[in-house]
């Protein structure tokens, strides 16, 4: 699918299925000039020799969009696609929230959205000049532990009353069906922290990288 004057394909991610080497999943958002930005997925079932046509796996409607789509595979083969949903708020504002959708059939069909949390980032700024930084403030990061626990990390200013972004972490122990309340994980809490990534070692140790000022 090519971007053109009416559509723009954005923020693509690709995931090889560790439970079945035949399957690979590519996801992205497709922004329409007239509004809306659904989540699309294309998959291969033969190790990349051929690819199925892209399909919409979640459509938030013409007044909203998704961004930051990324698929992870649980140990039992269940797929989770995480994304941020952006909605129009009052007085020209944008409301952001993180969701997952689930698939138990290798991406052929998907559940409805399950909310992880609101995303309340204000965006990082240079500490000296006050200039905004092009950070990853609307992009969630996701990882799966060997025991199947799922972790999502993101930028969020809820811990400072909306003044500086910290790093939030939420967990799910039931394959993404329910989620813990966000907890702050960055240590220097009076300065902006931004653009996290999360992974889990085989022994269960969680590692989170991020920038701070």
Buried (B, 14 or more C-beta within 10 A) or exposed (E): EEEEEEBEBBBEBEBBBEEEEBBBBBBBBBBEEEEBBBBBBBBBBEEEEEEEEBBEBBBBEEEBBBBBBBBBBBEEBBBBBBBBBBBEEEEEEEBBBBBBBBBBEBBBEBBEBBEBBEBBBBBBBEEEEEEEBEBBBBBBBBBBBEEBBBBBBBBBBBBBEEEBBBBBBBBBBEBBEEBBEBEBBBEEEEBBBBBBBBBBEEEEEBEBEBBBB
